Amino acid sequence: MAQIIDGKLISAKVKDQVKEQVEKLNKQGVSVGLAVVLVGNNPASRVYVNSKKKACAAVGIYSEEHTLPEETTEEELLSLVQKLNADKKINGILVQLPLPRHIDENKIINAISPEKDVDAFHPQNVGRIMIGEFDFLPCTPAGIMELIASTGVEITGKRCVVIGRSNIVGKPMAMLLLHKNGTVTICHSKTQNLAEICREADILVAAVGVPKLVKKDMVKPGAVVIDVGMNRLDDGSLCGDVDFADVQETAGYITPVPGGVGPMTIAMLMQNTVTAAVLQKNAVVITD
Ligand code: NAP
C-alpha cells in the first residue's frame, strides 16, 4: 500500500519558511508585494485567486487583486501590466490563466517584466530554466520537486515519465527532472503504448486533465506517483488524473487530489514572490 505524500503538510512547512523570510525582509525595511490579475468570470480562476490572496495574507505578503470584466481589451490589460511593472510596491505579477479568447495570452505573458514573472512563464525565464540558470521555477513543477524530495527517493539515474507536455506543467517538469539527472520520457495524446511506457517509471507525473487516466496496471510496483490533475466532476467533486484507490495498491508513494500538488503550487508562488523581492532589492540576505 502506497505511502501518501501529504501536500498540505509540506506546503505548510514551505509557507512557514516564507513567513520567516518575509518577517526578516520587513525588519530590513523591505516589503514584499504580489499583484493578482483576474479577467472575466471563470469560477475555477476565482477560486485559485482567492486561495492565492489568502496565502499572501497568511505569510505577510502584501497583495492586491485587479479584477477586470470579461470584455476587457488586450490593450487595457497590457496597460495594467505595464503599470504593475513600474509599481515599486509590487514584486510579483500573476495574470490568472486562462484569459478570455479575444486576448492573446502570449502577448500578455511577454509583457510582464521577467523580474516580476513569479509564474516563470516569460520566454526569458523559460529559456533560463532550459539552461539551468534560473531565479524562478514555475510553481507547479517546483512544488512537485519538493514533494518528490519529501519521499527521500533519489532522482539521479531513475526512469521518470511525465504525461503531458504543456508549457506550464509537463515541459518544465520534464526539464527539472532532467536537471536532477533523471532519465526522462514525455508522453502526450499521440503517444503509443502509454501504459507500457508508464510501467517503466520509477517516478510518474500525470499532468493530463483526464480523470482517473492512470490505473494500477500502468504503474511499476513501488513507484512515486504524482497526480497534477484537477478535474471537476459533474457532482462538483475534484478528481485527479490518477485512479487513486486503484493505484494506491501498487505505488510506493502517491499524492492525493485534493491535498497533493495543489497546495504546493500556491506555496511555491509565495516563495517566488519573496525571491522576486530579494532580487529587486539586489541581494538582501535571507538565508540564515
Ligand atoms: P493541458 O495544457 O491541457 O495539457 C494536457 C496534456 O495532456 C497535453 O500535452 C495533452 O497532449 C496530454 N494528454 C491529453 N490527453 C491525453 C491522453 N489521453 N494520453 C496522454 N496524454 C494526454 O493541461 P495542463 O495545463 O498541463 O494541466 C494538466 C492538468 O493539471 C489539468 O487537470 C489541470 O487542471 C491540472 N493542473 C493542476 C495544477 C495544480 O496546481 N494542481 C496546476 C496546473 C494544472 P497533447 O499535447 O498531444 O494535446
Boltz pocket constraint, residues with backbone or C-beta under 6 A from the ligand:
constraints:
  - pocket:
      binder: B
      contacts: [[A, 140], [A, 163], [A, 164], [A, 165], [A, 166], [A, 167], [A, 168], [A, 169], [A, 170], [A, 187], [A, 188], [A, 189], [A, 190], [A, 191], [A, 194], [A, 206], [A, 207], [A, 208], [A, 209], [A, 210], [A, 213], [A, 227], [A, 228], [A, 229], [A, 230], [A, 231], [A, 261], [A, 262], [A, 263], [A, 265]]
      max_distance: 6.0
